[in-house]
C-alpha cells in the first residue's frame, strides 16, 4: 500500500507540473499579445462596427433620377418622381432619420408610402403605386420610387444604418 501511495503522489506531482507549465505558457502568450499588440482588442471591436457600408442616395430633380452608391460605388440608378408644379422637393443633403416599412400619409388621406425613408421632417423617399408617372414630377414633395426599388433601397439603408445613409437632392 505504501508503494501505491508513493506512485500516486509522484503521478499527481507530474500532472501538476505539466498543468502549471501549460497554464503559465498560456498566460505568458496572452500577456505578450496584450503587451506588444495593445490595439488587438480595440481593432477587433472597430472592425465589427465599421463593417456596414455607407449609403449615398443622389437625386437629380432635373433628370428625375436617383443614383445609389454603396461605399462610394454606384450600384443602382432608378427613375423617380419629385414635386409637381406648385410643390417643392427641397435641395440639400441630409442623414436619414427614420424608417417606416408600411407608412400611410397623415397629410394626404392615408396614401400608401411603402418602404419610407424619412430624411427631412415630413419629406421621405418611398415607393409609389403610380409607377406610370415615374420619370416626371408628380409628388407633393417626397421622392417616389417603384415599390420594388424602394424595397431594395430600404433594405440597404436598414442594413447600413441611418447614420451611415445620406440623401442628397440636387437640381
C-alpha positions as CSV (number, residue, x, y, z in Angstrom):
1,X,0.0,0.0,0.0
2,X,2.9,2.4,0.7
3,X,4.3,1.8,-2.7
4,X,1.0,2.6,-4.4
5,X,0.7,5.8,-2.3
6,X,4.1,6.9,-3.4
7,X,3.4,6.1,-7.0
8,X,0.1,8.1,-6.9
9,X,1.9,11.1,-5.2
10,X,4.6,11.1,-8.0
11,X,2.0,10.8,-10.7
12,X,-0.1,13.7,-9.1
13,X,3.1,15.9,-8.9
14,X,3.9,15.2,-12.5
15,X,0.3,16.2,-13.6
16,X,0.6,19.3,-11.5
17,X,3.9,20.3,-13.2
18,X,2.5,19.6,-16.7
19,X,-0.6,21.6,-15.9
20,X,1.3,24.5,-14.4
21,X,3.8,24.7,-17.3
22,X,0.9,24.7,-19.8
23,X,-1.1,27.3,-17.8
24,X,2.0,29.5,-17.4
25,X,2.7,29.3,-21.2
26,X,-0.8,30.4,-22.0
27,X,-0.6,33.3,-19.5
28,X,2.8,34.3,-20.9
29,X,1.4,34.1,-24.5
30,X,-1.7,36.2,-23.6
31,X,0.5,38.7,-21.8
32,X,2.8,39.1,-24.7
33,X,-0.1,39.7,-27.1
34,X,-1.5,42.4,-24.9
35,X,1.9,44.0,-24.3
36,X,3.0,44.0,-27.9
37,X,-0.4,44.3,-29.6
38,X,-2.4,46.6,-27.3
39,X,-4.7,47.5,-30.2
40,X,-5.6,43.8,-30.8
41,X,-8.9,44.0,-28.8
42,X,-9.8,47.5,-29.9
43,X,-9.1,46.7,-33.6
44,X,-11.5,43.7,-33.4
45,X,-14.2,45.9,-31.9
46,X,-13.6,48.6,-34.5
47,X,-13.8,46.1,-37.4
48,X,-17.2,44.9,-36.1
49,X,-18.6,48.4,-36.0
50,X,-17.3,49.5,-39.4
51,X,-18.4,46.5,-41.5
52,X,-21.6,48.3,-42.7
53,X,-21.2,50.1,-45.9
54,X,-22.2,53.8,-46.3
55,X,-25.2,54.5,-48.5
56,X,-25.4,57.7,-50.5
57,X,-28.6,58.5,-52.4
58,X,-28.3,61.2,-55.0
59,X,-31.5,62.5,-56.5
60,X,-31.5,64.7,-59.6
61,X,-34.6,67.0,-59.8
62,X,-33.9,67.9,-63.5
63,X,-33.3,64.3,-64.5
64,X,-35.9,62.7,-62.2
65,X,-33.4,60.0,-61.4
66,X,-31.8,58.5,-58.4
67,X,-28.3,57.0,-58.1
68,X,-27.4,54.8,-55.2
69,X,-23.8,54.4,-54.0
70,X,-22.6,51.8,-51.6
71,X,-19.3,52.8,-50.0
72,X,-18.7,55.1,-53.0
73,X,-19.5,52.6,-55.7
74,X,-22.6,53.2,-57.9
75,X,-24.9,50.2,-57.6
76,X,-28.3,51.4,-58.8
77,X,-29.9,54.0,-60.9
78,X,-33.7,54.4,-61.0
79,X,-36.4,56.8,-62.2
80,X,-38.1,58.9,-59.6
81,X,-40.9,61.4,-59.2
82,X,-40.3,64.5,-57.2
83,X,-42.5,67.6,-56.6
84,X,-45.0,68.5,-59.2
85,X,-45.6,72.2,-60.2
86,X,-46.6,74.3,-57.1
87,X,-44.9,71.9,-54.7
88,X,-41.3,71.6,-53.5
89,X,-38.7,68.9,-53.0
90,X,-36.0,70.8,-51.1
91,X,-32.4,70.8,-52.3
92,X,-29.7,69.7,-49.9
93,X,-28.1,66.8,-48.1
94,X,-29.4,65.0,-45.0
95,X,-28.7,62.0,-42.9
96,X,-31.6,59.5,-43.0
97,X,-33.8,60.0,-39.8
98,X,-36.2,57.0,-39.6
99,X,-37.7,54.1,-41.5
100,X,-41.3,53.0,-41.9
101,X,-42.0,49.9,-43.9
102,X,-45.7,50.3,-44.3
103,X,-46.2,54.0,-43.8
104,X,-49.5,55.8,-44.5
105,X,-49.5,59.5,-45.1
106,X,-51.0,61.6,-42.3
107,X,-51.3,64.6,-44.7
108,X,-52.8,63.0,-47.9
109,X,-55.7,60.8,-47.0
110,X,-53.7,57.8,-45.7
111,X,-52.0,57.5,-49.1
112,X,-49.7,54.4,-49.0
113,X,-46.0,55.2,-48.7
114,X,-44.3,51.8,-48.7
115,X,-40.7,51.5,-47.7
116,X,-40.4,55.1,-46.4
117,X,-37.0,56.6,-45.5
118,X,-37.6,59.9,-43.8
119,X,-34.8,62.4,-44.1
120,X,-36.1,66.0,-43.6
121,X,-39.2,66.5,-41.5
122,X,-42.2,65.1,-43.5
123,X,-40.0,64.5,-46.6
124,X,-39.2,60.9,-47.5
125,X,-38.0,58.6,-50.2
126,X,-40.8,55.9,-50.6
127,X,-42.5,53.6,-53.0
128,X,-45.4,54.6,-55.2
129,X,-48.1,52.6,-57.0
130,X,-48.3,55.4,-59.6
131,X,-45.4,53.8,-61.5
132,X,-46.5,55.2,-64.8
133,X,-45.6,58.7,-63.5
134,X,-42.0,57.8,-62.6
135,X,-39.5,59.9,-64.6
136,X,-41.6,63.1,-64.3
137,X,-42.6,65.4,-61.4
138,X,-45.8,64.1,-59.7
139,X,-45.4,64.2,-55.9
140,X,-46.3,66.6,-53.2
141,X,-42.6,66.9,-52.4
142,X,-41.5,63.4,-51.4
143,X,-39.2,61.3,-53.7
144,X,-41.2,58.5,-55.2
145,X,-39.7,55.2,-56.5
146,X,-41.1,52.0,-58.0
147,X,-42.1,49.8,-55.0
148,X,-39.5,47.1,-55.8
149,X,-36.7,49.6,-56.0
150,X,-38.0,51.2,-52.8
151,X,-37.8,47.8,-51.1
152,X,-34.2,47.4,-52.3
153,X,-33.2,50.8,-51.0
154,X,-35.0,50.3,-47.7
155,X,-33.1,47.0,-47.1
156,X,-29.8,48.7,-47.9
157,X,-30.4,51.6,-45.5
158,X,-31.7,49.2,-42.8
159,X,-28.5,47.1,-43.1
160,X,-26.1,50.1,-43.2
161,X,-27.9,52.1,-40.5
162,X,-29.5,55.5,-40.6
163,X,-26.3,57.3,-39.5
164,X,-24.4,55.8,-42.5
165,X,-27.0,57.0,-45.0
166,X,-27.0,60.3,-46.8
167,X,-29.9,61.6,-49.0
168,X,-28.7,64.3,-51.4
169,X,-31.1,66.3,-53.7
170,X,-29.7,68.5,-56.4
171,X,-31.1,70.4,-59.4
